[in-house]
Amino acid sequence: MSDYGLIINGKKVFSNNTFSVINPANERVVAECPIASKEQLNEAVSAAAIAFKTWSAESDNIKAEACGNISAAITEHAEELAHLLTLEQGKPLNGAGSRFELGGAAGWAGYTSTLSLPVKTIQDDDNARILQTRKPIGVVGSILPWNWPLMIGVWHVLPAIRSGNTVVMKPSPYTPLSTLRMAEIMNECLPPGVLNCVAGEDELGQWMTEHPDIQKIIFTGSIPTGKRVMSSSSATLKRLTLELGGNDAGIVLDDVDPATVAPGIIEGAFLNNGQTCAALKRLYVHESVHDELCEKLTEVANAVPMGDGLNEDNLQGPIQNKMQYDKVVGLYEDAKANGGKVLCGGNIPDEPGYFMPYTLMTNVTDGMRIVDEEQFGPLLPIIKYSDINDVLEKANGLETGLGGSVWSSDIERASDIASKLECGTAWVNQHGPIAPNVPFGGVKCSGIGVEFAEEGLHEYTTIQVVNVTKV
């Protein structure tokens, strides 16, 4: 039996069936994770449905206070959670790693506590009073990824409970332990049943999307899985928020100072070891600055120490799992076989762990797998261009549309070009920064709906109009 338990109706519940969670830095078992049965999922959904009746009727102040208390509890347990996260996810403790993620989780929870859903007066005159209210949907099913499991867990759960819903959360089978522990900590701030957490493998997610008593699914993950979530949710017409994959393009104009922009480009490309949906994944560089920028990017990339994330000196950890590691290595090998030039990295350590250093490749083009497919790892293709209209067409030519960026010393020129990118967020002279007060979402196949800010809170509600005649 695992020391880790499912969280159902405010209690830790164990299971006789478990699977092993692997540390990607050394390929050793961290711990055993319980596998929820279909009966245990039903218990979690039932607990959430019962809790919804009272939680949805609680005062706004009570719900806001609970979110604030969760923020404080995450802060109190941040170091414990950060170490557990590094063990199972692989990201370093320092830099933009586990401690950074826990800080973000606490910050997002705190900000969400300040949001509200005021009644909107549409009309109030001698004829009628028409009010628009937002009401919680019901039981929300949250299906989490493995790249930012705790911060995205907060992104899913906090706006759901802030708006009066209850939640059944499923962590990725690659990173379930820290999520189960965080759910246990959150439950100290909530009535029983408001937040439940069940772990398992792929079939559990299928059960959730098909469950008739779950009214909404929020999913963060790949486009193919998002399509399956949408399909299996259709029978019960669930509300959906889908934050799916991206293949974000960055466009470097001819007027940049390569030394100035290189650190920001590396940060945008390799945040969380490149395992971020809105990371920079295709870099188009004007031919006049291409060679010098490649030199500066190589200098920055080579300076990042790689190794076990529990070592306080390391700032790059392993790729999170073997399947993703094999995909990234395969894209790298395919690019090399098709004439790609390695600027740095590419050398795979002959030791346990799914390590690959930051790898930059040039002499690649659209149509090659390394450019057209989302790498989701420490691998960045650099494509030389000469015509801005041509490169905009290529940047917009894929099915994805999560983020994009333009890099230039002329902010107005860059802003104009950025507005022509087909993506949910277009950055200028940066790539990837997000904030809890700024809506975030994708276009095309990169998702449905938005997260964060008031617009994100609205995703967890339905509109009701109360129309009172005065005549």
C-alpha positions in Angstrom: 0.0 0.0 0.0 1.2 3.5 -0.8 1.8 6.2 1.8 0.0 8.5 -0.5 -3.8 8.5 -0.6 -6.6 9.7 -2.7 -8.5 12.6 -1.3 -12.3 11.9 -1.2 -14.8 13.9 0.8 -12.1 15.5 2.9 -10.4 12.2 3.9 -7.3 10.3 2.7 -8.5 7.1 1.0 -6.2 4.3 0.1 -6.2 1.7 -2.7 -4.9 -1.8 -3.0 -3.7 -1.1 -6.6 -0.7 1.2 -7.2 1.8 2.2 -9.9 5.4 3.3 -9.5 6.3 7.0 -9.9 9.8 7.4 -11.5 12.4 10.1 -10.7 13.5 11.2 -14.2 16.9 12.3 -12.9 18.0 8.8 -12.0 15.1 6.5 -13.2 14.5 5.2 -9.6 11.2 4.8 -8.0 10.1 7.7 -5.8 7.0 6.1 -4.4 3.9 4.1 -5.2 0.8 6.0 -6.2 -2.7 4.7 -5.5 -4.9 3.9 -8.5 -8.5 5.0 -8.1 -11.1 2.5 -9.0 -14.3 3.5 -10.9 -16.2 3.1 -7.6 -13.8 5.5 -5.9 -14.2 8.0 -8.7 -18.0 7.7 -8.3 -17.6 8.4 -4.6 -15.5 11.5 -5.3 -18.0 12.8 -7.8 -20.9 12.1 -5.4 -19.1 13.9 -2.6 -18.5 16.9 -4.8 -22.1 16.9 -5.9 -23.4 16.9 -2.3 -20.9 19.6 -1.3 -22.0 21.7 -4.2 -25.4 22.3 -2.7 -23.9 24.1 0.3 -20.7 25.5 -1.1 -22.5 27.2 -4.0 -24.8 28.9 -1.5 -22.0 30.1 0.8 -21.3 33.9 0.9 -18.9 35.5 -1.4 -16.7 36.4 1.6 -16.5 32.8 2.8 -15.3 31.6 -0.7 -12.8 34.4 -1.0 -11.4 33.7 2.5 -11.0 30.0 1.6 -8.9 30.9 -1.5 -6.8 33.2 0.6 -6.3 30.5 3.2 -5.2 28.1 0.5 -2.6 30.6 -0.7 -1.2 30.9 2.8 -1.2 27.1 3.2 0.7 26.5 0.0 3.3 29.1 1.2 3.6 27.4 4.5 4.3 24.0 2.9 6.2 25.3 -0.2 9.5 23.8 0.6 8.0 20.3 1.3 6.1 20.5 -1.9 9.0 21.8 -3.9 11.2 18.9 -2.9 8.5 16.4 -3.8 7.9 18.1 -7.1 11.6 17.9 -8.0 11.7 14.2 -7.1 8.9 13.3 -9.5 9.0 16.0 -12.1 12.7 16.5 -12.4 12.8 20.3 -12.5 15.5 22.0 -10.4 14.7 23.5 -7.0 16.1 26.8 -8.1 15.8 29.2 -11.1 12.4 28.8 -12.8 12.0 25.5 -11.0 10.1 24.0 -8.2 10.4 26.9 -5.7 9.4 29.2 -8.5 6.4 27.0 -9.3 5.2 27.0 -5.7 5.6 30.8 -5.5 3.4 31.1 -8.6 0.8 28.7 -7.2 0.5 30.7 -4.0 0.4 34.0 -5.8 -2.3 32.8 -8.2 -4.4 31.5 -5.4 -4.0 34.8 -3.5 -5.0 36.8 -6.6 -8.0 34.6 -7.3 -9.3 35.3 -3.8 -9.7 39.0 -4.9 -11.9 38.3 -7.9 -15.6 38.5 -7.7 -18.8 38.0 -9.9 -20.9 41.2 -9.4 -24.4 41.3 -10.6 -24.8 43.3 -13.8 -27.7 45.6 -14.3 -28.8 45.5 -17.9 -31.9 47.7 -17.5 -33.6 49.4 -14.5 -36.4 51.9 -15.5 -40.1 52.3 -15.2 -40.8 49.3 -17.4 -38.4 46.6 -16.1 -35.5 45.6 -14.0 -33.2 43.2 -15.8 -30.2 41.7 -14.0 -27.5 39.4 -15.2 -26.0 37.0 -12.7 -23.3 34.4 -13.0 -24.0 31.1 -11.3 -21.6 28.1 -10.7 -21.9 25.2 -13.1 -21.6 22.3 -10.6 -19.0 19.6 -10.4 -15.8 20.5 -12.3 -13.4 17.7 -13.5 -9.8 18.9 -13.7 -7.3 16.8 -15.7 -3.8 18.0 -15.1 -0.5 17.7 -17.1 3.0 16.8 -15.9 4.9 19.9 -16.8 3.6 22.4 -14.2 1.4 20.1 -12.1 1.0 22.3 -9.0 0.7 25.7 -10.6 -1.7 24.4 -13.2 -3.6 22.6 -10.4 -4.1 26.0 -8.8 -5.1 27.5 -12.1 -7.8 24.9 -12.4 -9.1 24.6 -8.9 -9.0 28.1 -7.4 -11.3 29.8 -9.9 -13.7 26.8 -9.8 -14.2 27.0 -6.0 -14.0 30.8 -5.9 -17.0 30.9 -8.2 -18.9 28.3 -6.1 -18.2 25.0 -7.9 -16.8 21.8 -6.4 -13.9 19.8 -8.0 -12.7 16.4 -8.8 -9.0 16.7 -9.8 -6.9 14.1 -11.6 -3.1 14.5 -11.7 -0.9 13.2 -14.4 0.3 9.7 -13.7 3.8 11.0 -14.2 3.5 13.6 -11.4 0.7 12.6 -9.0 2.4 12.6 -5.6 2.9 16.4 -5.2 -0.7 17.0 -6.4 -2.1 14.5 -4.0 -0.2 16.2 -1.2 -1.2 19.7 -2.3 -4.9 18.6 -2.4 -4.5 17.2 1.1 -3.2 20.6 2.3 -5.9 22.5 0.4 -8.6 20.4 2.1 -7.5 21.8 5.5 -9.0 25.1 4.2 -12.2 23.7 2.7 -15.4 21.9 3.7 -15.3 18.1 2.9 -16.1 17.3 -0.7 -15.4 20.7 -2.2 -12.0 19.4 -3.5 -11.4 15.8 -4.3 -8.3 14.3 -5.9 -8.2 10.9 -7.6 -5.1 9.4 -9.2 -4.8 6.8 -11.9 -3.8 6.1 -15.4 -5.4 7.1 -18.8 -8.7 5.2 -18.2 -9.5 7.4 -15.2 -9.5 10.5 -17.4 -11.9 8.8 -19.8 -14.2 7.9 -17.0 -14.2 11.5 -15.9 -15.0 13.0 -19.3 -17.9 10.5 -19.7 -19.3 10.9 -16.2 -22.9 12.2 -16.2 -22.5 14.1 -12.9 -19.5 16.1 -13.9 -20.8 19.3 -15.6 -17.5 20.8 -16.8 -14.0 19.6 -17.7 -10.9 21.7 -17.7 -8.0 20.0 -19.4 -4.4 21.1 -20.0 -2.4 18.9 -22.3 -1.7 17.9 -25.9 -4.0 18.6 -28.9 -4.7 14.9 -29.7 -5.7 14.3 -26.1 -7.8 17.5 -26.0 -9.7 16.3 -29.1 -10.4 13.0 -27.3 -11.6 14.9 -24.2 -13.9 17.0 -26.4 -15.3 13.9 -28.1 -16.0 11.9 -25.0 -17.5 14.9 -23.2 -20.0 15.5 -26.0 -22.5 12.9 -25.0 -23.3 14.9 -21.8 -22.7 18.4 -23.4 -20.1 19.3 -20.8 -18.7 22.8 -20.6 -15.1 22.7 -21.7 -11.9 24.8 -21.1 -9.0 23.3 -23.1 -5.5 24.7 -23.0 -3.7 22.6 -25.6 -0.3 22.5 -27.3 1.5 25.3 -29.0 4.4 25.6 -31.5 5.1 29.2 -30.8 7.0 31.2 -33.3 9.5 34.0 -32.4 10.4 36.5 -35.1 13.7 38.4 -34.7 13.8 41.6 -36.8 16.9 43.0 -38.5 17.4 45.9 -36.0 18.1 43.9 -32.8 21.2 43.9 -30.6 21.9 40.2 -30.5 23.6 40.4 -27.1 20.6 42.2 -25.6 17.9 39.8 -26.8 19.8 36.5 -26.5 19.1 35.9 -22.7 15.4 36.5 -23.2 15.1 34.2 -26.1 16.9 31.4 -24.3 14.6 32.0 -21.3 11.5 32.0 -23.5 12.5 28.8 -25.3 13.8 26.7 -22.4 11.6 27.7 -19.5 11.0 24.5 -17.6 13.4 22.7 -19.9 11.3 23.7 -22.9 8.4 21.7 -21.4 5.9 24.6 -21.5 2.9 24.9 -23.8 3.7 28.6 -24.6 7.5 28.2 -24.8 9.2 29.6 -27.9 9.6 26.6 -30.2 10.5 28.1 -33.6 12.9 31.0 -33.9 12.9 32.9 -37.2 15.9 35.2 -37.5 16.6 37.9 -40.1 19.6 37.0 -42.2 21.4 40.2 -41.4 21.7 39.3 -37.7 21.4 35.5 -37.9 25.1 34.5 -37.4 25.8 36.9 -34.6 22.6 36.0 -32.7 23.4 32.3 -33.1 26.8 33.0 -31.5 25.2 34.9 -28.5 22.5 32.3 -28.0 25.1 29.5 -27.9 27.0 31.4 -25.2 23.9 31.8 -23.0 22.7 28.2 -23.5 26.1 26.7 -22.8 26.3 28.5 -19.4 23.4 26.7 -17.9 24.4 23.9 -15.4 22.5 20.6 -16.0 21.9 17.8 -13.6 19.8 16.4 -10.7 17.4 19.1 -9.7 18.0 18.4 -6.0 21.5 19.8 -6.4 21.1 23.5 -5.6 23.6 24.5 -8.2 21.8 23.0 -11.2 19.4 25.1 -13.3 18.4 22.5 -15.9 16.9 19.1 -15.0 16.0 16.1 -17.1 13.1 15.7 -19.6 10.3 14.5 -17.5 9.6 11.1 -18.9 11.0 8.5 -21.2 8.3 8.9 -23.9 8.9 12.6 -24.2 12.7 12.1 -24.1 12.5 9.6 -27.0 10.4 12.1 -29.0 12.8 15.0 -28.5 15.8 12.9 -29.3 14.0 11.6 -32.4 13.3 15.1 -33.6 17.0 16.0 -33.1 18.2 12.9 -34.9 15.8 13.6 -37.8 17.0 17.2 -38.1 20.7 16.1 -38.2 19.9 13.4 -40.8 18.3 16.2 -43.0 21.2 18.6 -42.8 20.6 20.4 -39.6 23.6 22.0 -38.0 24.2 21.7 -34.2 25.3 24.9 -32.6 25.4 23.5 -29.1 24.1 20.6 -27.1 22.9 17.4 -28.6 25.4 15.3 -26.7 23.3 12.8 -24.7 25.0 11.9 -21.4 25.7 8.1 -21.0 24.2 7.8 -17.5 20.8 7.2 -15.9 18.2 10.0 -16.3 16.5 11.6 -19.3 19.0 14.4 -19.8 19.6 16.4 -22.9 21.5 19.8 -22.7 20.0 22.9 -24.2 20.3 22.2 -28.0 20.3 24.8 -30.7 20.1 23.8 -34.4 20.3 25.9 -37.5 20.2 25.1 -41.3 16.7 23.9 -40.8 13.5 24.9 -42.6 9.7 24.7 -42.5 8.6 21.3 -43.6 11.2 19.5 -41.4 9.8 17.7 -38.3 11.9 19.8 -35.9 10.1 23.0 -37.1 6.6 21.7 -37.8 6.2 19.5 -34.7 6.1 20.8 -31.1 9.4 19.6 -29.5 8.3 20.2 -25.8 11.9 19.8 -24.7 15.3 21.5 -24.7 15.6 21.7 -28.5 15.2 24.9 -30.5 15.3 25.2 -34.3 16.6 28.5 -35.7 15.3 29.4 -39.2 16.9 32.1 -41.3 14.6 34.5 -43.3 14.8 37.6 -45.4 11.2 38.7 -46.1 8.9 39.6 -43.2 5.7 38.8 -45.1 7.0 35.4 -45.9 7.9 34.7 -42.4 4.6 35.8 -41.0 2.9 33.4 -43.4 5.1 30.6 -42.1 4.6 31.6 -38.4 0.9 31.4 -38.9 0.9 28.4 -41.1 0.4 25.7 -38.5 -2.7 24.5 -36.7 -1.5 25.9 -33.4 -2.0 29.4 -32.1 -1.1 29.7 -28.4 1.7 32.4 -28.3 4.2 34.2 -30.4 6.7 37.0 -30.1 8.5 39.7 -32.1 12.0 41.0 -31.1 13.1 44.4 -32.2 14.6 47.7 -31.0 11.6 49.5 -32.6 8.7 48.7 -30.3 6.0 50.2 -32.5 7.2 48.3 -35.5 7.4 45.1 -33.5 3.9 45.7 -32.0 2.4 46.1 -35.5 4.0 42.8 -36.6 3.0 41.0 -33.4 -0.7 42.0 -34.0 -0.6 40.0 -37.2 0.4 36.8 -35.4 -2.5 34.2 -35.2 -2.1 33.4 -31.5 -3.8 34.0 -28.1 -0.9 36.1 -26.7 1.7 38.0 -28.7 4.7 39.3 -26.8 7.2 41.9 -27.8 10.9 41.5 -26.7 9.9 38.7 -24.4 8.2 35.3 -24.7 6.1 33.4 -22.2 5.4 35.8 -19.2 1.9 35.4 -17.9 0.1 36.9 -14.9 -3.1 36.1 -13.0 -4.7 39.4 -14.0 -4.2 38.8 -17.8 -6.4 36.4 -19.7 -4.6 33.5 -21.3 -5.7 31.1 -24.0 -5.2 29.9 -27.5 -6.7 30.1 -30.9 -7.1 27.4 -33.7 -6.2 24.0 -32.2 -4.4 25.4 -29.2 -7.5 25.5 -27.1 -11.0 26.6 -26.2 -11.7 29.3 -23.6 -9.4 31.3 -21.5 -7.9 31.2 -18.0 -7.0 33.9 -15.4 -8.5 37.2 -14.5 -12.3 37.9 -14.6 -12.6 36.3 -18.0 -11.1 33.0 -16.7 -13.5 33.1 -13.7 -16.4 33.5 -16.0 -15.5 30.1 -17.6 -16.8 28.4 -14.5 -20.2 30.0 -14.6 -23.4 30.1 -16.5 -25.4 33.3 -17.1 -28.8 33.7 -15.6 -31.0 36.7 -16.5 -33.6 37.8 -14.0 -36.2 39.9 -15.9 -38.7 41.7 -13.6 -41.5 43.6 -15.2 -42.7 46.8 -13.5 -45.7 47.4 -15.7 
